[in-house]
Amino acid sequence: MNPKDTIKLDVPLFIRLLEYAREDAKTDMDLHDLAERAINLSTEGECLGMQDYDSLVGQTEKLDESFLRMQKMAGIITEEEYKHNAAQLWYKEYATKLKSNVDGLGRLLKSKGYEI
């Protein structure tokens, strides 16, 4: 069990996260979300590595655009919302939490000796 609010990262992931913070994070909230996901992924005390990067930084803009287009086609958002990027991307937080939970379950099963 990992102490609360403690994370372990390998050096390649650490460097990539510094690059993300400098080049890709658009708001302070992006960094807070990253920290929260890192804490959630670290609950078993394992060292996080590059395999965890996508889970840590969340969805990409390209994926956001694809989901916006799908929401428009399904009638969830209007053409006007699509054109102005005003739609709420309801899936984003859900998908991030689901991925985090699945990854955590996989690590737990591995720690118990199960092969995945």
C-alpha positions as YAML, in Angstrom:
chain: A
units: angstrom
residues:
- id: 1
  name: MET
  ca: [0.00, 0.00, 0.00]
- id: 2
  name: ASN
  ca: [1.28, 3.42, -0.94]
- id: 3
  name: PRO
  ca: [1.16, 6.31, 1.56]
- id: 4
  name: LYS
  ca: [-1.55, 8.85, 0.73]
- id: 5
  name: ASP
  ca: [-0.56, 11.45, -1.87]
- id: 6
  name: THR
  ca: [2.76, 9.78, -2.67]
- id: 7
  name: ILE
  ca: [3.77, 8.77, -6.17]
- id: 8
  name: LYS
  ca: [6.76, 6.93, -7.65]
- id: 9
  name: LEU
  ca: [7.84, 7.50, -11.27]
- id: 10
  name: ASP
  ca: [10.72, 6.27, -13.35]
- id: 11
  name: VAL
  ca: [13.01, 8.91, -14.89]
- id: 12
  name: PRO
  ca: [11.73, 8.63, -18.51]
- id: 13
  name: LEU
  ca: [8.15, 9.25, -17.34]
- id: 14
  name: PHE
  ca: [9.29, 12.08, -15.07]
- id: 15
  name: ILE
  ca: [11.04, 13.83, -17.99]
- id: 16
  name: ARG
  ca: [8.02, 13.33, -20.27]
- id: 17
  name: LEU
  ca: [5.67, 14.75, -17.61]
- id: 18
  name: LEU
  ca: [7.91, 17.81, -17.28]
- id: 19
  name: GLU
  ca: [7.68, 18.23, -21.06]
- id: 20
  name: TYR
  ca: [3.89, 17.86, -20.86]
- id: 21
  name: ALA
  ca: [3.71, 20.51, -18.13]
- id: 22
  name: ARG
  ca: [5.84, 22.91, -20.14]
- id: 23
  name: GLU
  ca: [4.52, 22.30, -23.65]
- id: 24
  name: ASP
  ca: [1.09, 20.66, -23.63]
- id: 25
  name: ALA
  ca: [-0.81, 21.51, -20.44]
- id: 26
  name: LYS
  ca: [-3.09, 24.41, -21.24]
- id: 27
  name: THR
  ca: [-4.32, 25.29, -17.75]
- id: 28
  name: ASP
  ca: [-3.36, 24.89, -14.13]
- id: 29
  name: MET
  ca: [-6.28, 22.46, -13.83]
- id: 30
  name: ASP
  ca: [-4.61, 20.15, -16.37]
- id: 31
  name: LEU
  ca: [-1.71, 19.79, -13.91]
- id: 32
  name: HIS
  ca: [-4.02, 19.23, -10.94]
- id: 33
  name: ASP
  ca: [-5.87, 16.52, -12.91]
- id: 34
  name: LEU
  ca: [-2.54, 14.93, -13.81]
- id: 35
  name: ALA
  ca: [-1.50, 14.87, -10.14]
- id: 36
  name: GLU
  ca: [-4.82, 13.31, -9.11]
- id: 37
  name: ARG
  ca: [-4.53, 10.59, -11.75]
- id: 38
  name: ALA
  ca: [-0.92, 9.90, -10.69]
- id: 39
  name: ILE
  ca: [-2.02, 9.49, -7.06]
- id: 40
  name: ASN
  ca: [-4.86, 7.17, -8.11]
- id: 41
  name: LEU
  ca: [-2.50, 5.05, -10.23]
- id: 42
  name: SER
  ca: [0.00, 4.87, -7.35]
- id: 43
  name: THR
  ca: [-2.29, 3.36, -4.72]
- id: 44
  name: GLU
  ca: [-0.51, -0.01, -4.86]
- id: 45
  name: GLY
  ca: [2.93, 1.57, -4.46]
- id: 46
  name: GLU
  ca: [4.25, 0.51, -7.86]
- id: 47
  name: CYS
  ca: [6.59, 2.75, -9.81]
- id: 48
  name: LEU
  ca: [4.80, 4.42, -12.71]
- id: 49
  name: GLY
  ca: [6.45, 4.25, -16.11]
- id: 50
  name: MET
  ca: [5.92, 5.34, -19.69]
- id: 51
  name: GLN
  ca: [3.20, 2.68, -20.03]
- id: 52
  name: ASP
  ca: [1.12, 4.89, -17.69]
- id: 53
  name: TYR
  ca: [1.61, 8.13, -19.66]
- id: 54
  name: ASP
  ca: [-1.69, 8.05, -21.57]
- id: 55
  name: SER
  ca: [-3.59, 7.32, -18.37]
- id: 56
  name: LEU
  ca: [-1.90, 10.26, -16.67]
- id: 57
  name: VAL
  ca: [-2.31, 12.99, -19.26]
- id: 58
  name: GLY
  ca: [-5.84, 12.10, -20.35]
- id: 59
  name: GLN
  ca: [-7.37, 12.32, -23.79]
- id: 60
  name: THR
  ca: [-5.80, 14.12, -26.72]
- id: 61
  name: GLU
  ca: [-7.31, 16.95, -28.74]
- id: 62
  name: LYS
  ca: [-7.52, 14.66, -31.78]
- id: 63
  name: LEU
  ca: [-9.67, 12.24, -29.81]
- id: 64
  name: ASP
  ca: [-11.78, 15.15, -28.54]
- id: 65
  name: GLU
  ca: [-12.48, 16.24, -32.12]
- id: 66
  name: SER
  ca: [-13.43, 12.70, -33.11]
- id: 67
  name: PHE
  ca: [-15.88, 12.43, -30.22]
- id: 68
  name: LEU
  ca: [-17.33, 15.86, -30.98]
- id: 69
  name: ARG
  ca: [-17.98, 14.72, -34.54]
- id: 70
  name: MET
  ca: [-19.61, 11.51, -33.29]
- id: 71
  name: GLN
  ca: [-21.78, 13.49, -30.82]
- id: 72
  name: LYS
  ca: [-22.91, 15.72, -33.67]
- id: 73
  name: MET
  ca: [-23.74, 12.75, -35.90]
- id: 74
  name: ALA
  ca: [-25.71, 11.11, -33.07]
- id: 75
  name: GLY
  ca: [-27.70, 14.28, -32.45]
- id: 76
  name: ILE
  ca: [-26.28, 14.76, -28.95]
- id: 77
  name: ILE
  ca: [-24.97, 18.21, -29.87]
- id: 78
  name: THR
  ca: [-26.12, 20.72, -32.47]
- id: 79
  name: GLU
  ca: [-24.25, 21.83, -35.57]
- id: 80
  name: GLU
  ca: [-23.75, 25.21, -33.86]
- id: 81
  name: GLU
  ca: [-22.20, 23.58, -30.77]
- id: 82
  name: TYR
  ca: [-19.97, 21.46, -32.99]
- id: 83
  name: LYS
  ca: [-18.75, 24.47, -34.98]
- id: 84
  name: HIS
  ca: [-17.94, 26.49, -31.86]
- id: 85
  name: ASN
  ca: [-16.49, 23.65, -29.75]
- id: 86
  name: ALA
  ca: [-19.04, 24.56, -27.08]
- id: 87
  name: ALA
  ca: [-20.23, 21.01, -26.41]
- id: 88
  name: GLN
  ca: [-19.51, 19.34, -23.11]
- id: 89
  name: LEU
  ca: [-17.40, 16.24, -23.65]
- id: 90
  name: TRP
  ca: [-19.23, 14.14, -21.09]
- id: 91
  name: TYR
  ca: [-17.20, 11.01, -21.84]
- id: 92
  name: LYS
  ca: [-13.82, 12.50, -20.96]
- id: 93
  name: GLU
  ca: [-13.87, 12.21, -17.18]
- id: 94
  name: TYR
  ca: [-15.70, 8.87, -17.33]
- id: 95
  name: ALA
  ca: [-13.17, 7.39, -19.78]
- id: 96
  name: THR
  ca: [-10.22, 8.61, -17.73]
- id: 97
  name: LYS
  ca: [-11.59, 7.16, -14.51]
- id: 98
  name: LEU
  ca: [-12.49, 3.89, -16.21]
- id: 99
  name: LYS
  ca: [-9.00, 3.53, -17.68]
- id: 100
  name: SER
  ca: [-7.45, 4.32, -14.30]
- id: 101
  name: ASN
  ca: [-9.63, 1.72, -12.58]
- id: 102
  name: VAL
  ca: [-8.91, -0.95, -15.20]
- id: 103
  name: ASP
  ca: [-5.17, -0.25, -14.98]
- id: 104
  name: GLY
  ca: [-5.34, -0.44, -11.17]
- id: 105
  name: LEU
  ca: [-7.21, -3.74, -11.33]
- id: 106
  name: GLY
  ca: [-4.59, -5.11, -13.72]
- id: 107
  name: ARG
  ca: [-1.77, -4.13, -11.35]
- id: 108
  name: LEU
  ca: [-3.63, -5.65, -8.40]
- id: 109
  name: LEU
  ca: [-4.16, -8.94, -10.27]
- id: 110
  name: LYS
  ca: [-0.51, -9.03, -11.29]
- id: 111
  name: SER
  ca: [0.56, -8.40, -7.68]
- id: 112
  name: LYS
  ca: [-1.58, -11.40, -6.64]
- id: 113
  name: GLY
  ca: [0.20, -13.62, -9.18]
- id: 114
  name: TYR
  ca: [-2.36, -13.62, -11.99]
- id: 115
  name: GLU
  ca: [-1.18, -13.33, -15.57]
- id: 116
  name: ILE
  ca: [-2.91, -10.76, -17.73]
...
